[in-house]
Amino acid sequence: MIALIQRVKQARVQVAGHTVGEIGQGILVLLGVEKNDDEIKARKLSQKVMNYRIFSDQRGKMNLNVKQVEGELLIVSQFTLVADTQSGNRPSFSSAAPAELGEALYQYFTECCQTNGIPCQTGVFGADMQVSLLNDGPVTFQLQV
């Protein structure tokens, strides 16, 4: 399971011209689920995202997590994160989870974050989404479990 996280001042996801999720300060999470992932990995990755210290403290050091800054999460499924790009000019998605498993673990990941008191918005699993953001920094990390 892979999460590409971006510290944002704001982010929004739209489907067919309608906003389905929107946050202010927080983290945009692009989440890729692989076929060998399970709830244990989803819970572990959610904890890592929520506890990852990417927000500045009073001294300007990245020392605070999203909960400490009262931030939000916008969680968007993105199966292209798990693409194999090692060879050729076309990505392979053979390691991506089947849609049913991917959606279940995406939902479970979101629930894990919500139960820890972090406000969460989401995209629509499997939809053609347009994501816009104001990246803060920019600060972007890839987390994997």
N, CA, C and O of each residue as an XYZ file, in Angstrom:
580
protein
N       0.859     -1.173      0.000
C       0.000      0.000      0.000
C       0.896      1.224      0.000
O       1.875      1.303      0.742
N       0.539      2.177     -0.850
C       1.343      3.375     -1.039
C       0.470      4.608     -0.824
O      -0.667      4.674     -1.292
N       1.027      5.579     -0.107
C       0.366      6.872      0.037
C       1.339      7.955     -0.406
O       2.439      8.069      0.135
N       0.937      8.735     -1.372
C       1.672      9.926     -1.737
C       0.972     11.061     -1.000
O      -0.193     11.356     -1.267
N       1.684     11.695     -0.073
C       1.047     12.730      0.750
C       1.639     14.088      0.407
O       2.843     14.230      0.196
N       0.766     15.074      0.359
C       1.177     16.437      0.076
C       0.592     17.365      1.130
O      -0.613     17.353      1.385
N       1.452     18.163      1.736
C       0.992     19.173      2.692
C       0.341     20.291      1.874
O       0.946     20.838      0.953
N      -0.904     20.617      2.230
C      -1.651     21.594      1.443
C      -2.240     22.696      2.317
O      -2.501     22.507      3.505
N      -2.435     23.833      1.698
C      -3.198     24.916      2.327
C      -4.679     24.696      2.046
O      -5.538     25.089      2.835
N      -4.966     24.057      0.900
C      -6.325     23.665      0.550
C      -6.267     22.655     -0.586
O      -5.308     22.625     -1.357
N      -7.299     21.831     -0.681
C      -7.384     20.850     -1.759
C      -8.852     20.514     -2.002
O      -9.697     20.607     -1.112
N      -9.116     20.119     -3.250
C     -10.504     19.807     -3.628
C     -10.479     18.708     -4.682
O      -9.559     18.633     -5.496
N     -11.490     17.866     -4.657
C     -11.662     16.851     -5.696
C     -13.074     16.990     -6.257
O     -14.051     17.131     -5.522
N     -13.143     16.944     -7.593
C     -14.423     17.072     -8.277
C     -14.666     15.856     -9.155
O     -13.733     15.257     -9.689
N     -15.933     15.506     -9.292
C     -16.370     14.453    -10.195
C     -17.495     15.044    -11.030
O     -18.477     15.551    -10.489
N     -17.353     14.979    -12.334
C     -18.353     15.511    -13.268
C     -18.732     16.958    -12.938
O     -19.899     17.340    -13.018
N     -17.737     17.746    -12.571
C     -17.965     19.163    -12.309
C     -18.513     19.501    -10.942
O     -18.735     20.674    -10.642
N     -18.737     18.497    -10.101
C     -19.270     18.716     -8.753
C     -18.207     18.400     -7.706
O     -17.539     17.369     -7.784
N     -18.054     19.284     -6.731
C     -17.104     19.055     -5.652
C     -17.635     17.949     -4.745
O     -18.748     18.037     -4.229
N     -16.821     16.904     -4.558
C     -17.223     15.796     -3.687
C     -16.414     15.761     -2.399
O     -16.799     15.086     -1.445
N     -15.297     16.483     -2.362
C     -14.467     16.561     -1.169
C     -13.620     17.809     -1.226
O     -13.101     18.180     -2.279
N     -13.485     18.464     -0.062
C     -12.712     19.704     -0.020
C     -12.204     19.921      1.396
O     -12.932     19.721      2.368
N     -10.929     20.338      1.500
C     -10.335     20.617      2.804
C      -9.577     21.940      2.769
O      -9.230     22.459      1.707
N      -9.335     22.460      3.957
C      -8.423     23.586      4.129
C      -7.049     23.023      4.425
O      -6.606     22.089      3.757
N      -6.366     23.578      5.417
C      -5.028     23.115      5.768
C      -5.051     21.641      6.138
O      -5.912     21.188      6.891
N      -4.095     20.905      5.598
C      -4.017     19.487      5.929
C      -3.161     18.727      4.954
O      -2.154     19.227      4.453
N      -3.588     17.487      4.690
C      -2.831     16.588      3.829
C      -3.744     16.020      2.745
O      -4.823     15.500      3.027
N      -3.284     16.132      1.500
C      -3.898     15.411      0.394
C      -3.211     14.059      0.332
O      -1.990     13.981      0.193
N      -4.000     12.990      0.435
C      -3.473     11.625      0.404
C      -3.928     10.977     -0.895
O      -5.124     10.791     -1.119
N      -2.972     10.635     -1.746
C      -3.259      9.829     -2.927
C      -2.899      8.407     -2.546
O      -1.744      8.120     -2.232
N      -3.885      7.509     -2.572
C      -3.726      6.174     -2.003
C      -3.786      5.099     -3.079
O      -4.762      4.995     -3.822
N      -2.718      4.299     -3.149
C      -2.669      3.171     -4.073
C      -2.682      1.863     -3.306
O      -1.928      1.684     -2.350
N      -3.550      0.945     -3.734
C      -3.702     -0.344     -3.048
C      -3.204     -1.456     -3.973
O      -3.592     -1.540     -5.138
N      -2.336     -2.302     -3.424
C      -1.788     -3.428     -4.175
C      -2.532     -4.710     -3.829
O      -3.181     -4.798     -2.786
N      -2.435     -5.701     -4.709
C      -3.237     -6.917     -4.553
C      -2.895     -7.713     -3.297
O      -3.727     -8.497     -2.841
N      -1.713     -7.547     -2.723
C      -1.347     -8.274     -1.506
C      -1.593     -7.466     -0.228
O      -1.187     -7.888      0.855
N      -2.247     -6.321     -0.344
C      -2.522     -5.493      0.830
C      -3.702     -6.046      1.625
O      -4.530     -6.794      1.105
N      -3.756     -5.658      2.898
C      -4.832     -6.100      3.776
C      -5.124     -5.012      4.810
O      -4.513     -3.943      4.784
N      -6.055     -5.287      5.713
C      -6.435     -4.293      6.719
C      -5.284     -3.940      7.656
O      -5.199     -2.803      8.121
N      -4.416     -4.876      7.935
C      -3.265     -4.587      8.802
C      -2.382     -3.522      8.162
O      -1.972     -2.569      8.824
N      -2.090     -3.686      6.877
C      -1.284     -2.690      6.174
C      -2.011     -1.346      6.090
O      -1.392     -0.293      6.244
N      -3.321     -1.382      5.845
C      -4.102     -0.139      5.749
C      -4.075      0.615      7.079
O      -3.910      1.835      7.099
N      -4.236     -0.106      8.183
C      -4.214      0.532      9.506
C      -2.825      1.104      9.799
O      -2.702      2.219     10.307
N      -1.788      0.341      9.480
C      -0.416      0.795      9.714
C      -0.104      2.051      8.890
O       0.508      2.991      9.398
N      -0.521      2.063      7.633
C      -0.267      3.226      6.792
C      -1.079      4.428      7.257
O      -0.587      5.556      7.217
N      -2.305      4.206      7.695
C      -3.119      5.326      8.191
C      -2.458      5.951      9.421
O      -2.440      7.174      9.557
N      -1.919      5.126     10.311
C      -1.225      5.637     11.491
C       0.002      6.448     11.083
O       0.291      7.497     11.657
N       0.711      5.942     10.087
C       1.910      6.646      9.625
C       1.540      8.011      9.039
O       2.195      9.011      9.335
N       0.504      8.055      8.216
C       0.060      9.327      7.627
C      -0.345     10.307      8.720
O       0.060     11.470      8.695
N      -1.140      9.846      9.673
C      -1.644     10.741     10.721
C      -0.543     11.230     11.662
O      -0.637     12.328     12.211
N       0.489     10.428     11.845
C       1.551     10.790     12.783
C       2.774     11.401     12.118
O       3.693     11.845     12.807
N       2.801     11.430     10.799
C       3.960     11.943     10.081
C       4.097     13.438     10.324
O       3.159     14.202     10.096
N       5.254     13.843     10.780
C       5.479     15.235     11.193
C       5.969     16.065     10.006
O       7.165     16.128      9.723
N       5.016     16.698      9.322
C       5.359     17.473      8.130
C       4.910     18.939      8.230
O       5.032     19.701      7.270
N       4.394     19.319      9.396
C       3.964     20.701      9.608
C       4.956     21.408     10.521
O       5.519     20.805     11.435
N       5.157     22.681     10.263
C       6.165     23.445     10.994
C       5.711     23.826     12.397
O       4.550     24.167     12.622
N       6.650     23.762     13.333
C       6.409     24.252     14.689
C       6.756     25.743     14.740
O       6.965     26.371     13.702
N       6.816     26.305     15.948
C       7.086     27.732     16.123
C       8.466     28.132     15.592
O       8.684     29.292     15.243
N       9.392     27.178     15.531
C      10.751     27.473     15.066
C      10.942     27.186     13.579
O      12.051     27.298     13.056
N       9.860     26.816     12.905
C       9.955     26.527     11.481
C      10.432     25.126     11.150
O      10.719     24.834      9.989
N      10.525     24.253     12.140
C      10.965     22.870     11.931
C       9.749     21.976     11.679
O       8.712     22.144     12.320
N       9.873     21.031     10.750
C       8.798     20.069     10.512
C       8.748     19.131     11.708
O       9.485     18.147     11.774
N       7.870     19.451     12.649
C       7.849     18.738     13.908
C       6.434     18.417     14.379
O       6.264     17.823     15.443
N       5.417     18.797     13.606
C       4.028     18.601     14.021
C       3.291     17.732     13.001
O       3.569     17.785     11.803
N       2.338     16.927     13.506
C       1.529     16.112     12.607
C       0.196     16.810     12.310
O      -0.090     17.882     12.845
N      -0.592     16.199     11.469
C      -1.839     16.823     11.006
C      -2.821     17.080     12.158
O      -3.521     18.092     12.162
N      -2.870     16.188     13.110
C      -3.782     16.382     14.238
C      -3.335     17.557     15.110
O      -4.171     18.317     15.600
N      -2.029     17.709     15.306
C      -1.505     18.789     16.147
C      -1.768     20.171     15.561
O      -1.823     21.152     16.302
N      -1.931     20.262     14.236
C      -2.229     21.555     13.620
C      -3.719     21.695     13.307
O      -4.140     22.631     12.626
N      -4.511     20.742     13.821
C      -5.961     20.711     13.590
C      -6.280     20.729     12.102
O      -7.191     21.420     11.647
N      -5.494     19.942     11.351
C      -5.670     19.847      9.909
C      -6.667     18.767      9.523
O      -7.229     18.071     10.369
N      -6.864     18.654      8.229
C      -7.818     17.712      7.667
C      -7.105     16.818      6.657
O      -5.974     17.094      6.257
N      -7.778     15.748      6.254
C      -7.274     14.863      5.217
C      -8.258     14.827      4.052
O      -9.471     14.761      4.248
N      -7.721     14.871      2.848
C      -8.497     14.586      1.645
C      -7.878     13.333      1.051
O      -6.733     13.354      0.599
N      -8.637     12.237      1.050
C      -8.121     10.927      0.652
C      -8.705     10.564     -0.713
O      -9.921     10.468     -0.880
N      -7.811     10.365     -1.686
C      -8.221     10.099     -3.058
C      -7.573      8.801     -3.516
O      -6.357      8.641     -3.410
N      -8.372      7.879     -4.021
C      -7.815      6.621     -4.528
C      -7.067      6.896     -5.832
O      -7.524      7.668     -6.674
N      -5.903      6.246     -5.983
C      -5.111      6.440     -7.192
C      -4.315      5.181     -7.481
O      -3.191      5.017     -7.007
N      -4.916      4.293     -8.269
C      -4.270      3.010     -8.539
C      -2.987      3.163     -9.349
O      -2.155      2.255     -9.344
N      -2.806      4.269    -10.036
C      -1.588      4.438    -10.835
C      -0.327      4.511     -9.980
O       0.776      4.347    -10.502
N      -0.468      4.754     -8.679
C       0.698      4.777     -7.792
C       1.399      3.426     -7.712
O       2.595      3.361     -7.426
N       0.670      2.365     -7.959
C       1.254      1.029     -7.832
C       1.758      0.490     -9.170
O       2.084     -0.692     -9.277
N       1.822      1.336    -10.179
C       2.272      0.906    -11.503
C       3.733      0.475    -11.488
O       4.558      1.040    -10.770
N       4.029     -0.520    -12.281
C       5.402     -0.935    -12.513
C       5.893     -0.140    -13.722
O       5.366     -0.279    -14.826
N       6.907      0.692    -13.498
C       7.439      1.551    -14.561
C       8.899      1.212    -14.877
O       9.617      2.024    -15.462
N       9.328      0.028    -14.494
C      10.733     -0.363    -14.643
C      11.182     -0.494    -16.090
O      12.331     -0.191    -16.414
N      10.295     -0.940    -16.954
C      10.727     -1.143    -18.331
C       9.660     -0.657    -19.304
O       8.479     -0.562    -18.969
N      10.102     -0.357    -20.497
C       9.187      0.050    -21.552
C       8.651      1.456    -21.361
O       9.081      2.199    -20.479
N       7.700      1.795    -22.216
C       7.110      3.127    -22.208
C       5.638      3.117    -21.825
O       4.931      4.107    -22.013
N       5.187      2.006    -21.294
C       3.798      1.890    -20.860
C       3.778      1.245    -19.487
O       4.389      0.194    -19.293
N       3.086      1.854    -18.529
C       3.060      1.272    -17.183
C       2.263     -0.034    -17.141
O       1.319     -0.235    -17.906
N       2.669     -0.901    -16.236
C       1.948     -2.144    -15.983
C       1.241     -2.026    -14.642
O       1.821     -1.553    -13.664
N       0.005     -2.450    -14.603
C      -0.781     -2.366    -13.370
C      -1.060     -3.746    -12.779
O      -2.047     -3.936    -12.069
N      -0.190     -4.701    -13.074
C      -0.407     -6.079    -12.621
C      -0.367     -6.219    -11.107
O      -0.914     -7.184    -10.574
N       0.262     -5.287    -10.396
C       0.310     -5.392     -8.935
C      -0.848     -4.666     -8.251
O      -0.981     -4.734     -7.030
N      -1.679     -3.979     -9.017
C      -2.811     -3.251     -8.435
C      -3.860     -4.229     -7.906
O      -4.083     -5.295     -8.480
N      -4.485     -3.849     -6.821
C      -5.552     -4.674     -6.237
C      -6.759     -4.694     -7.165
O      -7.026     -3.710     -7.856
N      -7.495     -5.809     -7.186
C      -8.762     -5.807     -7.911
C      -9.674     -4.730     -7.306
O      -9.539     -4.390     -6.131
N     -10.581     -4.208     -8.093
C     -11.420     -3.078     -7.670
C     -12.129     -3.327     -6.335
O     -12.183     -2.431     -5.492
N     -12.660     -4.506     -6.138
C     -13.410     -4.791     -4.900
C     -12.507     -4.681     -3.667
O     -12.894     -4.072     -2.670
N     -11.319     -5.261     -3.730
C     -10.373     -5.187     -2.615
C      -9.860     -3.757     -2.461
O      -9.769     -3.244     -1.346
N      -9.529     -3.124     -3.567
C      -9.041     -1.755     -3.521
C     -10.027     -0.818     -2.845
O      -9.646     -0.004     -2.003
N     -11.297     -0.935     -3.217
C     -12.305     -0.060     -2.622
C     -12.504     -0.354     -1.138
O     -12.641      0.568     -0.334
N     -12.519     -1.633     -0.774
C     -12.700     -2.006      0.631
C     -11.553     -1.456      1.494
O     -11.794     -0.929      2.579
N     -10.325     -1.578      1.019
C      -9.182     -1.097      1.800
C      -9.087      0.422      1.789
O      -8.621      1.012      2.763
N      -9.511      1.058      0.730
C      -9.598      2.529      0.668
C     -10.589      3.024      1.727
O     -10.304      3.968      2.464
N     -11.746      2.380      1.791
C     -12.753      2.751      2.792
C     -12.239      2.489      4.206
O     -12.440      3.307      5.103
N     -11.579      1.355      4.402
C     -11.054      1.017      5.720
C      -9.977      2.013      6.158
O      -9.963      2.443      7.311
N      -9.079      2.380      5.243
C      -8.058      3.384      5.518
C      -8.717      4.685      5.984
O      -8.294      5.281      6.975
N      -9.736      5.114      5.277
C     -10.460      6.344      5.623
C     -11.095      6.231      7.006
O     -11.012      7.165      7.803
N     -11.723      5.107      7.291
C     -12.343      4.891      8.607
C     -11.302      4.936      9.724
O     -11.567      5.487     10.792
N     -10.131      4.366      9.490
C      -9.060      4.391     10.495
C      -8.677      5.834     10.818
O      -8.467      6.173     11.983
N      -8.586      6.668      9.815
C      -8.236      8.074     10.026
C      -9.357      8.803     10.773
O      -9.094      9.583     11.688
N     -10.596      8.548     10.380
C     -11.735      9.225     11.010
C     -11.878      8.841     12.479
O     -12.210      9.689     13.308
N     -11.635      7.590     12.807
C     -11.795      7.157     14.196
C     -10.726      7.749     15.108
O     -10.845      7.682     16.331
N      -9.690      8.325     14.523
C      -8.663      9.007     15.305
C      -8.921     10.498     15.403
O      -8.046     11.263     15.808
N     -10.126     10.908     15.031
C     -10.537     12.287     15.224
C     -10.043     13.277     14.193
O     -10.079     14.484     14.433
N      -9.586     12.800     13.059
C      -9.130     13.709     12.013
C     -10.247     13.852     10.979
O     -10.699     12.854     10.416
N     -10.696     15.082     10.723
C     -11.726     15.280      9.701
C     -11.218     14.804      8.338
O     -10.122     15.170      7.912
N     -12.025     13.985      7.660
C     -11.631     13.414      6.383
C     -12.682     13.682      5.321
O     -13.883     13.583      5.568
N     -12.216     14.014      4.170
C     -13.035     14.085      2.974
C     -12.444     13.070      2.006
O     -11.285     12.679      2.141
N     -13.247     12.640      1.023
C     -12.765     11.650      0.068
C     -13.185     12.005     -1.347
O     -14.049     12.850     -1.583
N     -12.537     11.323     -2.271
C     -12.972     11.336     -3.650
C     -14.008     10.238     -3.824
O     -14.600      9.777     -2.848
N     -14.227      9.817     -5.064
C     -15.150      8.730     -5.366
C     -14.328      7.610     -5.994
O     -13.755      7.777     -7.071
N     -14.275      6.477     -5.316
C     -13.451      5.371     -5.777
C     -13.808      5.000     -7.217
O     -14.979      4.815     -7.550
N     -12.785      4.893     -8.062
C     -12.974      4.448     -9.432
C     -13.483      5.509    -10.396
O     -13.591      5.251    -11.595
N     -13.795      6.686     -9.897
C     -14.339      7.741    -10.759
C     -13.215      8.497    -11.456
O     -12.060      8.453    -11.031
N     -13.570      9.185    -12.527
C     -12.656     10.116    -13.182
C     -12.720     11.396    -12.367
O     -13.722     12.110    -12.405
N     -11.654     11.690    -11.628
C     -11.652     12.813    -10.690
C     -10.685     13.891    -11.135
O      -9.655     13.611    -11.748
N     -11.031     15.120    -10.819
C     -10.143     16.249    -11.021
C      -9.760     16.759     -9.644
O     -10.613     17.152     -8.848
N      -8.460     16.744     -9.376
C      -7.957     17.135     -8.058
C      -7.205     18.456     -8.206
O      -6.327     18.593     -9.058
N      -7.560     19.412     -7.372
C      -6.815     20.677     -7.362
C      -6.322     20.917     -5.948
O      -6.966     20.530     -4.973
N      -5.155     21.568     -5.854
C      -4.576     21.793     -4.544
C      -3.674     23.008     -4.572
O      -3.162     23.419     -5.613
N      -3.503     23.558     -3.401
C      -2.496     24.585     -3.186
C      -1.466     23.936     -2.277
O      -1.637     23.884     -1.059
N      -0.386     23.438     -2.890
C       0.652     22.713     -2.171
C       1.396     23.693     -1.282
O       1.776     24.777     -1.724
N       1.603     23.313     -0.037
C       2.256     24.166      0.959
C       3.711     23.739      1.091
O       4.013     22.750      1.758
N       4.593     24.471      0.470
C       6.017     24.172      0.602
C       6.775     24.326     -0.699
O       7.492     25.315     -0.849
N       6.667     23.432     -1.627
C       5.905     22.184     -1.616
C       6.538     21.131     -0.702
O       7.758     21.039     -0.571
N       5.675     20.356     -0.088
C       6.096     19.258      0.781
C       5.338     18.018      0.324
O       4.115     17.949      0.445
N       6.079     17.033     -0.204
C       5.478     15.817     -0.727
C       6.343     14.627     -0.324
O       7.565     14.656     -0.471
N       5.688     13.572      0.190
C       6.394     12.356      0.586
C       5.643     11.131      0.082
O       4.418     11.141     -0.037
N       6.396     10.077     -0.211
C       5.800      8.785     -0.531
C       5.996      7.872      0.669
O       7.124      7.644      1.105
N       4.908      7.355      1.196
C       4.945      6.419      2.323
C       4.466      5.057      1.826
O       3.524      4.969      1.039
N       5.121      4.007      2.292
C       4.756      2.672      1.825
C       4.878      1.684      2.966
O       5.811      1.753      3.765
N       3.919      0.755      3.039
C       3.985     -0.327      4.018
C       3.820     -1.654      3.292
O       3.843     -2.710      3.924
